Amino acid sequence: MRTYLLPLILLMLGMSGSVTAADNETWKITSLEVPPYASSKMANGGNAIASLRNTLAKQGIELNVEYLPWQDAIEKAEQPGYLGYYPAWLSEIKPGFIASPTIFNSQLAVLTNQQNEQAFDNLEKLFNDNKVAVVDSYVYPGYIENIIQAYDDSIIRVATDE
């Protein structure tokens, strides 16, 4: 089995207003359960949360995260005392929030169970020659969304990346 990795999503922190870092400051945000990126069940809170926590710790900022279902996380992040929600794709930054610079990138993997390894010259060939599973709730970059739409007969839509 061969894995092909492509950069895929930007995870951003939405913040209402600007905040100046100070020693021993605590920021409170909301998040969702989307392992391995964000999860209350993981020791590090999830890989994206750990990356954000480490980035903020360098500025003397402690991070408190409240994990909620996604829509609840967005709504609660608007309440006083919360600075925003994380992680989010650029397309998920709601009005009134400001996206931070990229904090963490995840990957898009192409996996095959075929005995012979294949190299794909381009994504069109991959989608034309194979059934491809995509996570239905994900918002992919425009060029991938266009290919997904163009090769709809090759698509298997799944609820999660598990």
MOSULMO-V817261 format. One record per run of one state. SS is the DSSP state (@ for helix, = for strand, . for the rest). FROM is the first residue (numbers start at 0). TO is the last residue. Records with the same first field share a line. If there is no record, write none. Layout:
# MOSULMO-V817261
SS: FROM-TO ; FROM-TO
This chain:
# MOSULMO-V817261
.: 0-1 ; 11-12 ; 15-23 ; 31-32 ; 34-36 ; 38-45 ; 57-59 ; 67-68 ; 77-82 ; 85-88 ; 92-96 ; 99-102 ; 111-121 ; 129-130 ; 135-140 ; 150-150 ; 158-161
=: 2-10 ; 13-14 ; 24-30 ; 33-33 ; 37-37 ; 60-66 ; 83-84 ; 97-98 ; 103-110 ; 131-134 ; 154-157
@: 46-56 ; 69-76 ; 89-91 ; 122-128 ; 141-149 ; 151-153
